[in-house]
Amino acid sequence: MRLDEIILVTENWKGTETNYLSTFEDYMKVLTEVYKDNLQDLSYAIDNLYQTKQERTFSETYAASNKSFYAKFCSGEGELRGFMLGLLDEKKALFDESRCSEECFEVLKAYGMGRDGHGIYNSLHYEPLEYTFRSGEVLHNMNGNDYLVLAVLKEKNLLVMSQTDGQYILAVNAVMYERTPKEGYVSKDSEIRGIEWGHGLYLGHDLTSINLPGIIQEYGNPRELRTTENYRNEARRQFNVYQWLAKEEGLAHAIQWAAEESMRNEFGTTSHSEFEERLQQGSYDSRMKAKHEEIRQQKLR
């Protein structure tokens, strides 16, 4: 059983709310009992439940005037913890372990959680994996969040964007791990893959305020711009990052617009062919002296 197969259920009985975890099969028993005389409404209820895979809201089922159920498929580790600890709503509903489907507790082991939602110290084993990072992929972090890779600056240095809040982060020395429970291994579903990084530089939400050339120079490869060709390669990498951001349909329009503005301000064009023509003509080489001086000053600090 996987994390996204767990159903989070809240039962409201005469104003008292109780949270518990359920398999689809066990929750179907609840729906079948409520709609035993109306198969069409049962079908609607199941459809509403599956819609929660795309939405953060709970589906609603009214069993009686004083009894109702709210349910959704679990969307992530953070939501699961919050639900079990009663942190997802102001009422702070109590979690009832006895109401849970036993299979759900096997999933908790893969995330280092006990039956009460609290973490279990030192219960997980981490194994580093050989992995080649790629621009455009979405990586799961062991902190429960997902990050879009905007650029691979070096083998293990990544410029990423948080899928939770849109913040840009420089992930230094990122490593892909496979995580498994030290005890209670059940199946392949207990194997969780995700990244960790040595340290992260949090760059804010405004793309135009980020010193991308400086970041590439400091954390990319090569570090020093000794020749015109080195400099042109760095300029090309910077332009390609901006252009990818400007064209990526999954990003907010504000980010796309900011990337286009950055291309115009830095290179005077948003056209790749025009950029390459100017690059080969040496239109950007005048920055070389300033770049070398910037590097020299950084080393003197």
N, C-alpha and C positions, 0 to 999 in steps of 0.2 A: 504494500500500500504506500502511496506517495503523499507528500504534504498537501498537494492540490486536490487530493481526493477526499480529504477530511471535510466534513460538513460541520460548521459552527451553528449550534442550535441554542436559541433562547426561548424558554417557556415562560409565559406570563400567566400566572394563576392567581386570580383575584388581586392583581396589582403587585404580586411578588414575582420577581424575575429570577430564573435559575439558568445558568449556562452549562452546556455539556457538549461533548464531541461525539459525532456519529458517523458511521459508514453510510453510504448511499442506501444499501439494503435495509439497514435498521431505520433510517428516516423514512423510507418508503412505507414501512409498516405504520408509521404515524399518519402519513398522508392517506394511505389506503383506508385507515380507520375513520378519518375525518370525512372522506369523500366516497365512502363505500356505496352510497346510493346515487352517485352522480359521476360517471366516468369522464364526462367532458370537463367538469371542474377539476378532476384529478389530473387530467392531461394539461390543463392550464397551469396548475400548481407546479407540476414537474418542469414545464417550460420556463416558468418564472424562476425556479430554482437554478436552472442551467444558465439563465441570463446573468446570474450573479458572478459567473466566471469572468465577465467583461465589466461588471459594475461593482462598486464597493458597497452598495446598499443591500439590505437583507430582503428576501422575499417574505411575504406575510401569509399566514394561514390562520383563519379563525375557526376554532373547534366549537366554541360556544360563546355566549355573551360575556362570560367571565374567564375564558381560557383561549389563548392564542399562542402561535409559534412563529418565531422569526428565524430564518435559516439562510445560510450562504455557503458556497464552497470557499475554503481557505485560500487566500491569495498570497500568503507569504509568512515567513517565520515571525516577523514583527507583529503581524496581525494575530497570529496564533497565541503568542505570549500575552499580548494585550487582552485578548478575549479571555484567556484562562485566569488572568490576574484581575479581571473586572475593570480594565482601564479604557475600554472603548466607548463607554457611555457614562453619563453623569450619575446614574443610579448605582453604578458599580455592582452589577449583579453577582451573586455568589456562584462559585463554580462547584458543581456536584460531580465528584469523581465516580460515584456509584452509578450515575446515569449513562456514563460513557460506554461506547463500544470498545471492547478490549483491543481490537486491532489498531485503534488510534494510538494507544500507548506505545506500541512498537515503533511508530513513526517518531514519537517524542525522543526516543533513544538516539536516533540519527542526528538530532539537533541539540543533544546534551541537556534535555529538559526532563524534570521529574513530573510526576502525576499531578502536581499542583501548579505547574507552569514555571517554577523557579529553576534556574540553571543548576546543573550538577557539576561541581568543580572537577576538572581533570578527568572527565569521562570519555574524551574523544581522542583519537589518534590521527595525526596529520602526516601525510606522505607527499613530499614534493614530486611533481611530475615534469617531464620534458614537454614544453609547450611553446609554440610559436604564436605570439600575439599578432593580431591583424586589425588594421583600421576598419571601422564600421561594425565590428562585432560588439555584442552586448555581453558583458562578463558579470557573473554573480560574485559578490564579495561575501566572505564568511561572516560579515557583520549583518547580513540579511538584506543588503541593498544591491541594486543592479546599476552598472555603469557602462555607458556607451564609449567605446574607444575612438577618440577623434584623431589621434596620431600616435604612431610608435616612434618615439624620438630616438630611442636606442633599444637594444634587445629587451631590456627589462624596465625601461623608463617610458611611461605612458601618459599622454594627455587625455583625460577622460572627463565625461560629464555625468553627474549623478542623475539617474532617472527618477529620483524621488523629488528633488528640489531644483534641478537644473544648474547646480553649482559646478564650476570647472575646477578640476583637481589635477595636480601633477603627481602621479603615483610613481615613486622612486623605488627601484628594485622590486618590482612586482613578480610574484611567483604563483604558479598554479598548483593547488594542492588537491589531493583526494582525502576526504575525512570520513572516518568510520568509527563506530562505537568500540571502545576497548572491550566492553562486555555486551552481550545481547545482540550480536550481529544476526540479522534475520535474512536479508536478501540483497540483491543489487540496489533496491530502493534505500538501503541503509548507507550507500556510498554517495556522498555529497561532494561535488567538485566546485571549487571556487578559488578566488585569488586572495592573497594577502600582500601588502607592500611594506617595505622597510619603514618608510615615512611618507607622508603626503603633504604637499603644499596646497593650501586651499586658496584659490585664485578669485573667488567671488562669482557673480552672475553676469557681469558685463564683459563680453568678449573684447570690445574695443579698448578696455582699460588694461588688458593683459599684455605684457611685454613679450610677445611670442618670439621675436628674434633672440632676445636675451635668454629665454628659456631653452630654445633650441641650442644656442651656443653653450650654455652651461650644462645641459643634461642630454644633449644629442651627441651625435658622432659624425665627423670628428669635432673635438672641442675647439681647436684653433683654426682660424681661417688664414692659412699660410699662402695660398695662391688664389688667383682670380677664379680658377675652376672650383675651388673649395667654396668660395663665397657664392658663386652662381648656383651651386648645388643646394646650399642652404636657402638662398632666395627662392629657388624652385620648390623646395619642400614647404616653405612658408606659404607660398602662393597656392600650392595644391591643397593645403589644409583649409585655407579660406574658401577655396572654390568648392571643396567637398561640403563644407558647412552651408554654403549658399545654396547648394542644389539638393541637399538631403531633405526629402519630403517629410520625414518623420519629425523634423525639428520645428520649433515655433517660428512664426514669420519674423519675429523680432530678432531672433538669432540669425536667420538667413539674411535679413537686411543689414545687420551689423557686420556680417562677414563680407557682404558686397561693398559696404562702405570702407572696410579695412583694405580690401583689394584696391579700391580706387585711391585711397590715401597713400598706401605704401607703394603701389606699382603703376598707378595712373590708368588702369584698365581692368576689366573683368573678363576679357577674352583670353583664353589660354594661348591661342595662336599668336595674338598680338604681344602677349607677355613674353613668349619664347623668342619672338623676333627682336624685341627690345633687349632681352637678356643677352642674346648672341651679339647684338650690336654694341654691347657694353654700356647701355643706358643706365644701369644700376651700379656700375663699377665705382662711381664717385664716392659711394658710401664705404668703400674698402678701408680707407685711411681711418675714418671715424670708428669703424668696427674694431680695427686693430688697437686703436688707442683705448677703447672701452675695455677690451680684454686685458691690456697692459695695466690699466688702472685697477681693475678687479684683483689682479695678482699682487698688487702693491698694498692692498688693504690688509 
